[in-house]
Amino acid sequence: MSKSKLPNFIIFGSSKSGFTSLCNYLVQHPDIFISKKKEPNFFLYDEGSIITDQKGKTTFYTIDWYKYWFRKAQEKAIGEASVSYIANEQAPIRIK
């Protein structure tokens, strides 16, 4: 999976601010790809973290897991959107 593309833009936002609408508008453009996974939140955690959500679903956050969501991207602009990044001090460091 090493050939997979990674995002070249990330949307930060806050809930109830039109965040989902913005993503819906952007994805209509033929040169923009946004991951089908809504809010992957990859950069909230260190790579290799194992997180169990409130519903009991466990996710193993690896770079291959993250790349999976962009495997079909052919567009020039490849992005993802995660509201939680804006409130996490480590997210910008991990993104960089």
C-alpha positions in Angstrom: 0.0 0.0 0.0 3.0 2.3 0.0 2.0 3.8 -3.4 -1.1 5.3 -2.0 -1.4 9.0 -2.0 -1.8 11.1 1.1 -3.8 14.3 1.5 -2.3 17.5 0.3 -4.9 19.5 2.3 -6.7 19.0 5.6 -9.8 20.8 6.7 -10.0 21.9 10.4 -13.2 23.2 11.7 -15.6 23.2 14.5 -18.9 21.4 14.9 -22.0 23.2 13.8 -20.1 25.6 11.6 -21.0 24.3 8.2 -18.0 21.9 8.2 -20.0 19.0 6.6 -21.5 21.3 4.0 -18.1 22.6 3.0 -16.9 19.1 2.5 -20.0 18.2 0.4 -19.4 21.3 -1.8 -15.7 20.5 -2.3 -16.3 16.9 -3.2 -18.5 18.0 -6.1 -15.5 19.5 -7.9 -13.9 17.1 -10.4 -10.3 17.8 -9.2 -11.0 17.3 -5.5 -11.0 14.1 -3.5 -12.0 13.9 0.1 -11.9 10.6 2.0 -15.1 8.7 2.4 -14.2 8.2 6.0 -15.8 11.1 7.8 -13.3 12.5 10.3 -10.6 9.9 10.3 -8.9 11.7 13.2 -5.5 10.0 12.3 -3.4 12.9 13.7 -5.1 12.9 17.1 -3.0 9.9 18.0 0.6 8.6 17.7 1.0 6.2 14.9 0.4 2.6 16.2 -2.1 3.7 18.8 -5.0 1.4 19.4 -8.2 3.3 20.2 -11.6 1.9 21.2 -14.4 4.3 20.7 -17.6 4.8 22.8 -19.4 2.2 20.6 -16.7 -0.4 21.3 -15.1 -0.3 17.9 -11.3 -0.6 18.0 -9.0 1.1 15.4 -5.3 0.5 15.0 -4.0 3.8 13.8 -1.1 3.1 11.3 -0.1 4.9 8.2 -1.4 2.0 6.1 -4.8 2.4 7.8 -4.7 6.1 6.9 -3.6 5.6 3.3 -6.4 3.1 2.8 -8.9 6.0 2.8 -7.1 7.7 -0.1 -6.3 4.6 -2.2 -8.8 5.5 -5.0 -7.7 9.2 -5.2 -6.8 10.3 -8.7 -7.6 14.0 -8.3 -5.1 16.8 -7.9 -6.4 18.0 -4.5 -6.6 15.2 -2.0 -8.0 16.0 1.4 -9.6 14.9 4.6 -11.6 16.7 7.3 -11.5 16.1 11.0 -13.1 18.6 13.3 -11.2 17.4 16.4 -7.8 18.5 15.0 -8.6 22.1 15.9 -8.8 21.3 19.7 -5.8 19.0 19.9 -2.4 20.6 20.5 -0.5 17.6 19.0 -2.5 17.4 15.8 -0.6 20.2 14.0 2.7 18.8 15.0 1.8 15.3 13.8 0.4 16.8 10.5 3.7 18.6 9.9 
